[in-house]
Amino acid sequence: MPPSSVARRIGIASLIWGASIFLSRIIGLVREAVLGRILGGGREADVFLASFIVPDFLNYLLAGGALSIVFIPIFSSHLAKGDPDRGWEAFSVIANFLLLLLSVATVGLWLGVPWLVSIVAPGFDEQQRAELVNLTRIILPAQVFHLVGGLLSAALQARDKHGLPALAPLLYTSSIVVGGLVGGTEAGAYGFAWGVLIGSVLGPFGLPLIGCLQAGLSWRPVFCIRHPDLRTYLVRSLPIMLGWSIVVVDDWLLGRFGSIVGESTIATLHYSKTLLKVPMGVFGLAAGVAAFPTLSRLVAQDARAEAYDTLSTAVRRMLVLALASQVVLTTAGQEVATVIYGGKIPQDQYVLMGWVLGIMSLGLWAWAAQTVLSRGFYALGKTWEPTLLGTITVVVTYPVYWGVARYGALGLAGASALAISIYTLVLT
């Protein structure tokens, strides 16, 4: 494929995903604004935000967040050989296996939530724990739709069809906003929780399903645990399933130690990191998501030098934008938080958010860079390296989170920035 064609393909995909992630972050800020005005920054917000820990753990355990990373090279290899039927066969075998596994795991965790809450939020009192159980049980089934929808979305991206997959997160986040507004202060966190579940059906699952049906989806009732593509998928995703990368575990550690520090700490950390995720997603995630299908295709065609040049260019461009955003967040974090989250949160908490955001933004370059760098490994089929390095980072920095928790949200923000910076440096 000519370099100009590769650049054009990645450019179009980058524009689509860049626009999607930018709009998703904007809608996400609207969600946070509604969340802040309805739940505030205290006990109820802490409980709602903690209710995502168990569902996110299930998603991570089954490599849900890495579905596209693992599946796109498999699907792309069949397309490159001119055999789309074999691609849909691979989809069917993998989807059916994961759907069965996820259904069993969801039921097991749903029943075990009352025992798990003491682990994920040891600092909560009995009333908060009871509320946490109810909210977690509403949100937990959404992972089924996220996982299957992730496979559908990956199949579309492998075909360079990015439109509907890019719209999916917009519909998902919008549903959470609508759920919160419809429920209002009377339903509180429950309105947002039901919005999460309904949004997962409509967005991450529904839109990619429509796109795949239009692209000739052939989802067959086959179940073959010895299928070579299933074995390839499991071998490549196993390190992600077994590993505990700091990219994901950071949120869990902030939630766990935040619950011990005291009331409003989880909310303060979450609200601050959400603002950080705007440039993190627009510049880092967009570049990684857009480049990955092309990187996988170049590797499948044994054009590794071209793939390396493509990756290097994406990283350099992204770093410039990320560093510029870091300056803005460091100097105007408090003002941005005040505008977004409204007046229900106390002013002293906004001051704290400004400091927390300033500290967290020191790691913004690393958050953005690792999303691109890790996909370079995944395009080569190397899933062990990023996961192993991420797990080692967790082991090394866990004592740091524990040690600085005595300094409250500021200490935990510093641990977060340090951990992701270490991971990204060793990843390079």
GULO-354625 format. One record per residue: z, x negated, y negated of N, C-alpha, C, CB in turn; residue in three letters. Coordinates in steps of 0.02 Angstrom, whole numbers, plus 50000, padded with zeros to 5 digits. Glycine has a CB too. Layout:
residues N
ZXYZXYZXYZXYAla
...
END
This chain:
residues 428
500004995850060500005000050000500004995649938500625004850000Met
499544996649889499524992549829500174992849791498944994649785Pro
500384987249758501004987249720501024992749666501104980549687Pro
500454994049635500434999249583500595006049612499754999349549Ser
500355007249673500495013649706501225014249724500065014349769Ser
501525008749748502245008749764502655010049701502455002049796Val
502485006549647502855007349585502795014449558502605002349532Ala
502195017249564502085024049540502495029049581501335025949542Arg
502495028149647502865032649691503615032449676502735030949765Arg
503875026349670504585025549654504735028249584504805018249660Ile
504265027049538504375029549470504425037049466503815027249425Gly
503985040549502504005047849503504655050249535503405050749541Ile
504825047149592505445049049626506055047649583505515045349693Ala
506045042049546506605040349502506675045449446506505033349473Ser
506105047649418506135052749366506425059249392505435053949337Leu
506205061249452506455067549481507205067049494506085069149547Ile
507415061649528508115060949544508545059349483508215055649597Trp
508255055549437508615054149375508765060549337508235049249332Gly
508245064849331508335071249296508835075649334507665074849289Ala
508775075649401509225079749442509945077449434509025079449515Ser
510065071049440510745068449437511015069149366510775061149459Ile
510595068249316510825069149247511035076449236510265067249197Phe
510605081149257510785088249250511385090049292510185092649268Leu
511425087049352512005088249395512645085949362511905084849463Ser
512615080149329513215077649295513385082049235513105070349271Arg
512865084549201513005089049145513335095449170512345090749107Ile
513045098349223513355104349252514045102649279512905107349308Ile
514115096549305514765094349329515275094049273514705087549362Gly
515055091949214515505091849156515695098949136515175088249097Leu
515205103549142515365110649129515885113049179514725115049133Val
515785111149242516275112949294516965110249277516055110249363Arg
516985103949255517625100949238517935104349177517545093449224Glu
517515106249129517765109849070518075116449090517205110849019Ala
517735120149134517995126549158518635125349198517475130349201Val
518625120249240519205118549280519805116849236519045112549327Leu
519685112749185520225110949140520505116749101519995105649093Gly
520075121349081520295127149041520645132449083519705130149005Arg
520465132849147520775137949191521385135149228520265140649241Ile
521325129149255521875126249294522305121449255521595122749355Leu
522045118849199522425114049160522435107249194523135116549150Gly
522955103449180523005096649208523645095449247522945091549154Gly
523965100949271524605100349305524585101749379525085104749273Gly
525085105549402525195106649474524595110049508525805110849484Arg
524335115449478523805119149510523175114949517523645125549472Glu
523025111049465522435106649468522535101249520522305103449399Ala
523135098449524523275093349575523145095949645524005090949569Asp
523385102149659523305105049726522575106249742523705111549731Val
522205109149694521495110549706521105104149720521185114249646Phe
521225099049681520855092849690521035089449755520995088049631Leu
521665090149777521875087249841521585091049900522635087149846Ala
521365097249889521105101349944520435098749970521035108549923Ser
520125093949935519485091149958519585085150005519075089049898Phe
520195082650011520295076450048520125077250122521015074150041Ile
520385082550155520245083550226519505085150238520685089250254Val
519195089850200518475091050209518055084750198518245096450163Pro
518225080950147517845074750134517945069750191518065071650067Asp
518535069650220518665065250277518215067150335519405065550297Phe
518155073650349517715075950403516995073950390517775083550412Leu
516775074950328516095073050310515975065650320515945074950237Asn
516455061650300516395054450307516425052350380516935050850267Tyr
516865055550419516945053750489516295054650528517495057950521Leu
515905059650509515265060850543514675057850504515155068350551Leu
514845053350458514325049850418513895054750380513885045550464Ala
514195060350357513815065350321513495062650258514245071150304Gly
513865058450222513585055750161513035050650172514125052550122Gly
512975048350235512465043350251511895046150292512775037450287Ala
511855052750297511335055850339510635053450319511375063350334Leu
510495053850255509825051950233509705044450244509725053650159Ser
510225040450234510165033250241509985031350313510815029850222Ile
510275034850362510145033250432509525036850458510755035150475Val
509425043050436508885047050465508195045650436509045054350456Phe
508155044150372507505043050340507105037450374507595041350267Ile
507405031650390507005026550426506745028950494507415020250435Pro
507145032950529506925035550594506335040250586507505039150630Ile
506405044950540505875049850528505255046450500506125055350479Phe
505365041650453504795038150422504395034050473505045033550367Ser
504745031350523504385027350573503885031550612504885024050621Ser
504065037850626503605042350661503025044450616503975048550688His
503175045650552502645047450505502155041550497502935049350437Leu
502425035450494501995029550487501525028750546502415023350477Ala
501735031250604501325030850665500865036850672501765030250727Lys
500885041450622500465047350625500685052450677499765045450639Gly
501355052850689501615057250740502185061550712501865053250801Asp
502015066450667502545070650638502905074950689502245075050584Pro
502565076850743502895080850795503495077150825502405082750850Asp
503405070650835503955066550861504525066250809503705059450879Arg
504335066450745504845066450693505265072650696504515065850626Gly
504945078550704505325084750708505725085250773504855090850702Trp
505475082050825505855081850887506505077850877505435078650944Glu
506435072250841507035068250825507515072250783506825061750789Ala
507245075850734507675080050692508065085050734507255083750639Phe
507725088450780508035093650821508595090850864507505097050865Ser
508465085350897508965082350942509585080150902508665076350980Val
509475076850846510025074450805510415080150773509775069650751Ile
510045085050746510375090750713510785094750762509845095250679Ala
510525096150820510895100150870511525096550894510445101750929Asn
511465090050904512045086150926512595086250873511845078950942Phe
512405084850810512895084550756513185091450742512575081750693Leu
512785096650747513025103450734513565105250785512455108450737Leu
513465103650847513975105050898514605101050885513695103350968Leu
514525094650871515095090350858515485092550797514865083050849Leu
515125094350744515445096450682515805103050690514935096950626Leu
515525107650728515845114150738516515113350773515385118750779Ser
516535109150824517165107950860517675104550814517035103550923Val
517445099550776517905095950732518165100450676517545089950701Ala
517735104950651517945109450597518495114150621517355113450571Thr
518405117050680518915121550708519565117750719518665124650775Val
519525111650746520125107750759520505106050696519945101450795Gly
520145103950644520475102250581520745108450546519995098550535Leu
520375114050551520595120350520521275122350548520075126050531Trp
521355121550613521995123150645522535118050629521905123650721Leu
522325111850618522815106550607522985105050535522575100350637Gly
522695108850488522825107550417523565107550399522465112750375Val
523975112350424524685112350405525035105750420525045117950441Pro
524815102150471525125095750488524825089950448525065094350562Trp
524215090850425523865085450390524065084850316523125086550395Leu
524285090350286524425090250214524985085350196524595097150189Val
525455084350241525995079650227525755072450225526555080450279Ser
525175071250256524885064550256524455063450194524455063450320Ile
524045068350176523585067450120523935068150053523025072550125Val
524485071950050524845072849986525595072849999524625079449952Ala
525875067050017526585066750035527055068449977526745059950061Pro
526815068149916527245069549859527295076849840527015065749801Gly
526915081349873526915088449855527545091849883526285091949883Phe
527775097049847528335101049872528065106349920528735104249814Asp
528515110549948528315115349998527815120549971528925118950025Glu
527915122849910527465127749880526765124849871527735130249813Gln
526735118749848526085115449839525745114249906526175108749802Gln
526125112549956525835111450022525545117850052526355108350070Arg
525905123350043525655129850068524995131650034526175135350058Ala
524975130549969524365131849931523795127249953524485131149855Glu
523975121049967523485116149989523175118050056523805109149993Leu
523565120750101523315123050166522795128550157523895125650210Val
522955133450115522495139150105521825136850074522815144350060Asn
521865132650024521255130449990520835125950035521435126749925Leu
521155121550072520795117150117520415121050170521275112150151Thr
520725126350195520405130450247519795134250221520905135350277Arg
519785135750157519195138950128518625133950121519365142050059Ile
518785127950098518275122850083518005119450145518565117750036Ile
518415118850197518235114950256517575116950289518785115550307Leu
517425123450300516795125350332516165123350293516775132650344Pro
516245121950229515655119950189515335113650216515865118950116Ala
515715109550251515445103250276514895104350328515995099050307Gln
514915109950364514385111550412513715112050376514535118150449Val
513715115550319513095116650282512885110250245513185122350231Phe
513365106250223513195099850192512855095250242513815096550163His
513115095050303512855090350352512155092250375513315089950412Leu
512055098450395511395100650418510895100350360511425107850447Val
511125102450301510695102050242510505094850225511025105150183Gly
510955090050239510795083150227510215080650270511395078850239Gly
510195082850332509635081050376508975084150351509765083350448Leu
509015090550332508415093950306508165090450243508575101350290Leu
508625088650199508435085150138508125078350153509045084350092Ser
508405074750202508145068150220507425068750247508585064850273Ala
507295073950285506615074950312506115076050255506595080950360Ala
506325079650203505885080750146505775074250107506175086150100Leu
506315070450096506255064250058505805059250095506945061150046Gln
505835059150161505405054650199504675056350189505585055050273Ala
504535062650171503845064750157503685064350082503745071950182Arg
504135061150044504055060549971504055067349937503415056849955Asp
504415072049965504515078649933505235078949907504365084549985Lys
505305077549843505975076749814506215082649773505985070649771His
505775087449759505945092949714506545097049736505365097349705Gly
506495100349794507025104649818507665100849834506805108549879Leu
507625094949867508245091149877508585089449812508095084849915Pro
508195088149759508485086449695508805092449661507955083449649Ala
508555098449675508845104549646509475106749682508335110149648Leu
509565104649745510125107049785510805105749754510095103749853Ala
510955099649730511615098549699511715102549635511705091249684Pro
511175104249600511245108249539511485115249556510575108649501Leu
511195118249608511395124949629512105124849657510905127649681Leu
512275119649693512945118949722513475118749667512985112749766Tyr
513385114349619513875113649565513905119949522513705107649522Thr
513325123049511513315129249472513715134749507512595131649461Ser
513685134949573514055140049610514805139049602513865139749684Ser
515025132849598515735131549587515945134049518515895124049594Ile
515525132849469515665135249401515715142849399515125132849351Val
515215146149431515215153449433515835156049469514575156149467Val
516015152849524516615154949561517235154549518516695150749623Gly
517295149149480517875148349437517895153449381517885141449408Gly
517305154849351517275159649296517395166749320516605159249261Leu
517115168549378517215175249405517945176249424516765176449466Val
518245171249456518945171749475519415171549416519125166249524Gly
519245167349366519655166849307520365164449322519695173549273Gly
520815165449274521505163249283521865167249336521875163749217Thr
521635173249350521965177349401521875174349471521705184549399Glu
521265172549488521135169449553521295162049552520405170449574Ala
521255158849494521415151849488520985147449532522135150749505Gly
521315143149570520965138249612520545141549667521455133549644Ala
520735147649687520375151049741519655152849720520745157449762Tyr
519545154449657518875155849633518425149749640518885158149561Gly
518695143949623518305137749630518175136149704518675131849596Phe
518685137249746518615135649817518065139949850519275136749853Ala
518055146449835517525150649863516845148749835517675158049848Trp
516835146449772516205143949744515945137949781516305142249670Gly
516395133649804516205127749843515865129949908516815123349859Val
516165134649944515895136850008515225140350000516395141550043Leu
515185145049953514555148749942514015143949917514665154549893Ile
514205139449872513715134749846513425130149898514035130549792Gly
513825128249949513575123950002513045127450043514145121750047Ser
513105134050050512605137850087511955138450047512875144950104Val
512025139949983511435141049941511065134649923511635144649878Leu
511435129449904511125123349879510955118149932511555120349829Gly
511445114249954511315108850002510975111050067511945105350019Pro
511095117250089510785119650150510165123950136511285123550191Phe
510235128850092509715133850082509065131050054509965139150037Gly
509105127250000508495124749968508105119850012508675121349902Leu
508435114850043508055110450089507765114250148508495104850113Pro
508105119450172507835123450227507175126650207508345128750250Leu
507155129450147506535132450122505985127250119506645135650052Ile
506135121350092505645115950087505385113750155505925110150050Gly
505835113050203505625110850270505205116150305506235109150313Cys
505365122450295504965127750324504255127550296505275134750311Leu
504195126050232503535125450201503165119250225503605125250124Gln
503555114050246503245107750268503115107750343503695101950250Ala
503225113450376503085113750448503665112150493502535109250464Gly
504275113750471504865112450512504795115450582505485115450478Leu
504955111250631504955113550701505635111750731504365110250742Ser
506125116150719506805114950743506875118050812507345117950693Trp
506915113850862506885116150932507575116250963506405111850973Arg
507705120751010508355121051044508405115851100508465128151074Pro
508375109551080508415104151130509065100351121507805099351123Val
509345098051177509965094251175509905088751228510595098851188Phe
509795082651205509695077051251510075071051225508935075351259Cys
510645069851254511085064551229510785057551242511765065051262Ile
510285057151287509965050751302509325049651263509825050251376Arg
509165054151217508555053451178508575046951138508455059651131His
508045042951138508055036451103508195036951028507405032951113Pro
507945042250995508065042950923508795044750910507605048250893Asp
509095048650954509805050250946510225043950956510025055750996Leu
510035039951005510405033651016510335029050955510135030051079Arg
509725028750927509625024650867510055027150810508885024550847Thr
510065033750801510455036750748511195035150756510355044450746Tyr
511455035950817512165034750830512345027350821512345037050900Leu
511915022950844512055015750838512075013750764511515011650874Val
511625016550724511605014650653512145018150612510925016350624Arg
512345024150633512845027750595513555026250619512725035250599Ser
513625023450679514285022150707514715017750661514215018850774Leu
514435012350634514855008350589515075012150528514495002150568Pro
514665016850504514855020850446515395025850465514245024550417Ile
515345028550526515855033250551516525029750560515635036450616Met
516505023650590517125020150607517405016250548517005015550665Leu
516975014350503517205010350446517565014550394516615006850415Gly
517925011150351518295014450297518115011050232519075014250309Trp
517505012250209517245008850150517635010950088516505010250141Ser
517745006250044518115007549982517745012549939518225001049943Ile
517085013149948516685017949909516955025049918515945017649929Val
517175026749978517445033349993518205033349990517205035750061Val
518515028250018519245028150024519585027749956519455022250067Val
519245025249906519545024849839519805031749816519035022249788Asp
519405036949826519625043649806520245045849846519055048749816Asp
520255044249910520825046149952521455042449929520685044550026Trp
521385036049914521965032149893522225034449825521785024749890Leu
521775036149780521985038749715522365045349724521385039749668Leu
522115049649770522455055949783523125055049816522015060349826Gly
523155050749866523785049649903524325046749858523665045049963Arg
524175041249825524685038049783524795041949719524475030849767Phe
524285045649697524375049849638524875055349650523715052849617Gly
524885058149711525365063449727526085060849727525205066549795Ser
526165054349741526825051349742527065049649672526825045049785Ile
526595047549629526775045549561527095051249523526155043049524Val
526795057349529527085063049494526565068049472527465060649434Gly
526805073549445526365079049424525855076849373526785084849396Glu
525255079349380524685078349335524325071649346524905078749263Ser
524595067349388524275060849398523605061549434524725056149439Thr
523575065649486522945066749522522425069549474523045071449582Ile
522625074449434522155077549387521905072449336522485083449351Ala
522355068349309522165063349260521655058449289522775059549235Thr
521785056049349521325051349382520655054549398521645048549446Leu
520685060849422520065064349440519645065649378520225070949475His
519945068349326519565069949265519245063649236520015073349213Tyr
519615058049238519355051849210518775049149252519905046549206Ser
518865049249318518335046649362517725051049360518595045949433Lys
517815057549350517235062049344516795060049285517465069349338Thr
517115058349229516725056049171516365049549186517185055249109Leu
516695045249225516385038849245515775040049289516895034449281Leu
515795045449329515255046749376514605048949342515475052049425Lys
514635050849279514015052849244513525047049240514185055549173Val
513705041549206513235035849206513165032649275513455030649155Pro
513705032749314513675029949382513125033249423514355030749417Met
513075039849417512575043549455511885043149425512785050649461Gly
511845043949359511195044149325510825037549334511285045749251Val
511185031949327510845025449330510855022349400511165020649281Phe
511435022449433511485019149498511225023349555512195017449511Gly
511495029449562511295033649618510565035649615511735039849621Leu
510325037149555509615039149548509155033549571509465041049475Ala
509325027349551508905021649570508925020649646509135015249535Ala
509515021249675509575020249747509225025549788510295019949766Gly
509335031849770509025037449806508275037149800509295044149781Val
508025035649740507305035649729506965029849767507155035149655Ala
507285024049768506965018249798507005018149874507275011949771Ala
507515021449903507645020749974507065022850020508245024649993Phe
506755028750010506195030450055505625025350052505925037250036Pro
505475022749993504945017749987505155011150019504765016649913Thr
505785009150010506035003150043505975003750119506755001750023Leu
506155009650145506115010750218505395010350242506425017550236Ser
504945013150202504235013150221503955005950220503825017750173Arg
504145002150169503914995150165504174991050223504124992050098Leu
504794992150242505084988550299504714990450363505834989950305Val
504574997050370504214999350430503514996350434504165007050429Ala
503224994650376502564991550373502604983950373502174993950311Gln
503214981250381503344974050384503164970650318502954970850440Asp
503244974350262503114971450196503794969950163502694976250151Ala
504174965350192504864964150171504904960650104505224960150223Arg
504444956250089504444952850024504364957949968503894947550021Ala
503914962549977503794967849927504414972249921503184972049945Glu
504744973649977505344977649976505904974149937505584979250048Ala
505964967549946506474963649911506344963749836506484956449936Tyr
505724962849815505544963049744505704969949714504804961349734Asp
505554975149752505694981949729506444983049719505424987149779Thr
506844980549766507564981249761507844977349702507904978949826Leu
507614971249693507864967049638507714970049570507544960049642Ser
507114972749562506934976049499507374982049485506194978149501Thr
507504986049536507924991949528508634990049507507944996049592Ala
508914984749536509594982649520509634980049448509824977149568Val
509154975949427509174973149360509144978649306508594968249350Arg
508684983349315508614988749265509244992949262508004993049282Arg
509534994349320510114998649323510724995249290510275000449395Met
510804988749299511384985249272511394985449196511394978049297Leu
510824984649165510794984849092511044991649066510074983649068Val
510824997049096511025003749074511765004949089510595009049109Leu
512005002549146512705003649165513174999949117512825001249236Ala
513004993849098513424990049053513444993148983513184982849048Leu
512884995948961512874999348896513325005548898512155001448878Ala
513315009148954513745015048961514485013148962513565018949024Ser
514635007348991515325005048995515625004248926515364998449034Gln
515225001648879515465000748811515655007448779514924997248768Val
515235012448789515365019148761516005022048790514775023848774Val
516085021848856516675024848888517315021148870516585024848964Leu
517275014648860517865010748843518105012348772517725003348849Thr
517645013348727517825014348656517945021648638517285011548612Thr
517655026248675517705033348656517935037848713517035035848629Ala
518295035148761518495039048820518935044948803518855034648868Gly
519435043948760519885049448743519525055048708520455046848698Gln
519085053348661518715058548624518255062448671518305055348568Glu
517925058948716517485062348764517885067148808517105057248807Val
518455064848833518875069048876519125075248839519465065048903Ala
519315074348776519575080048737519035085348727519825077648669Thr
518425083248713517875087948703517715091648767517245084248677Val
517715088148823517505091148887518035095948914517375085748938Ile
518655093948915519165097648953519555102848913519635092948982Tyr
519475103048848519775108548810520505107648794519695114848848Gly
520815113148770521485112748741522065114348786521515116948684Gly
521955116248849522515117948893522885111748918522255121948953Lys
522565106048914522875099748935523245096748875522335094748963Ile
523865094348885524255091448830523905085348799524945089448854Pro
524035084348734523705078848698523895072048727523885079148625Gln
524525071248748524725064748775524365063148840525475064648786Asp
524155068448877523775067248938523065065048921523755073648981Gln
522795067448865522135065148842522155057848822521885069548783Tyr
522705055848789522775048848770522785044448833523425047748730Val
523145046748884523175043148947522485042848981523685046348995Leu
522115048448978521435048549007520995043348973521125055549000Met
521065042648908520665037648872520785030648898520805038048798Gly
521425028948908521595022348934521365021549007522355021148930Trp
521465026749047521255026549117520505025649122521475032949154Val
520125029349082519405028949084519165022049062519085034349039Leu
519505019249011519325012548989519425007349043519735010648928Gly
519965007949080520105003249135519605004249192520825003949161Ile
519495010549211519025012049265518315009749249519015019549280Met
518125010149186517435008449167517295000949175517305010449095Ser
517824996949183517714989849196517374988849264518384986049195Leu
517414993849307517074993549371516434997549375517534995849424Gly
516205000149317515605004449317514995000649343515475007149247Leu
514914994449321514334990549343514324990049419514354983449312Trp
514914989349449514954988549521514804995049558515644985949541Ala
515075000649531514935007149562514185008449563515305012749524Trp
513855006949507513135008249503512735003449547512905007649430Ala
512924997049547512534992049584512584992949659512774985049565Ala
513174994849684513254995249757512835000849787513974996349774Gln
512685006049748512275011549775511565009149789512255017449727Thr
511335004249750510655001549760510664996049813510364998849694Val
511144991449807511184985849854511284988049926511744981149833Leu
511714992949936511854995150005511234998150037512425000250005Ser
510815001349997510205004350025509704999050046509895009049975Arg
509754993150017509334987650041509504985850113509404981649995Gly
510154985650128510374984450197510154990050243511134983550200Phe
510254996250220510105002050263509355002550278510345008450230Tyr
508945000750230508215000950242508014996150298507834999150178Ala
508404990750306508274985950359508604988050425508524979050339Leu
508944993750424509294996050484509964992650494508864995050545Gly
510204989050442510844985450447511394989650416510794978550412Lys
511744993450457512284997650431512964994450441512275004450465Thr
512994989350484513644986150496513884982150436513594981550557Trp
513434978550404513644973950350513994977450292513054970150324Glu
513684982550260514024985850204514674989250225513564991050174Pro
514684992250285515284995750308515844990850323515125000050369Thr
515674985350357516184980450374516474977350311515884974950418Leu
516044975650263516284972850200516714977850162515704970550157Leu
516504984250164516894989450130517574990450163516514995950131Gly
517594990050229518234990850265518694984950251518104991450340Thr
518424978950250518824973050234519114973650164518404966550241Ile
518704976350118518944977350049519534982150047518374979950005Thr
519494987450087520054992250090520684988750115519884998150136Val
520624984850169521204981450197521514976650146521004977550261Val
521084973050110521324968150062521644971450001520754963650040Val
521354976949978521584979949915522094985649924521004982649877Thr
522184988149986522684993449996523374991549968522744995250070Tyr
523614985449982524264983549953524264983649877524454976649978Pro
523674982449847523624982649774523754989749749522944980149750Val
523424994749780523535001749761524275003449768523115006549805Tyr
524565001449824525275002949837525724999549786525465000749909Trp
525564993249770525984989449724525954991849652525804982349727Gly
525354993949630525284995849559525425003249548524584994249535Val
525555007149602525705014249593526315015249549525815017649661Ala
526765010249547527365010749505527185011049431527825004849518Arg
526585008849414526355009049345525955015349329525935002849329Tyr
525955020049376525645026549364524885026349366525865029249299Gly
524585030849328523855031649328523505025349304523655037549285Ala
523805021749257523485015649231523435010349286523875012849171Leu
523965009649325523955004749379523445006449432524635004249410Gly
523415012849451522935015049502522215014349477523075022249523Leu
522105015549413521435014649384521215007349389521415017049311Ala
521685002849376521534995749381521384993649453522104991649355Gly
521754996449500521634994949571520944997349592522164998149615Ala
520745003149567520085005949583519525001449558520015013049554Ser
519574999349495519064995049465519024988349501519194994049390Ala
519604985549518519634979149552519314979649622520354976649558Leu
519484984949658519244985649727518484986249730519564991749760Ala
518194990449688517464991449691517104985149667517254997549649Ile
517404981449620517094975249596517074970049652517464972549535Ser
517634969449689517654964649745517124966449797518354964649777Ile
517084972849813516604975049864515884973449844516674982649877Tyr
515714974949782515024973849759514854966449756514924976949690Thr
515334962349736515214955149734515084952249803515804951549701Leu
515484954249853515374951649920514744954649951515984953149965Val
514534960649928513934963849954513304960049933513894971049930Leu
513334956749875512754953049850512664946549888512834951649776Thr
END
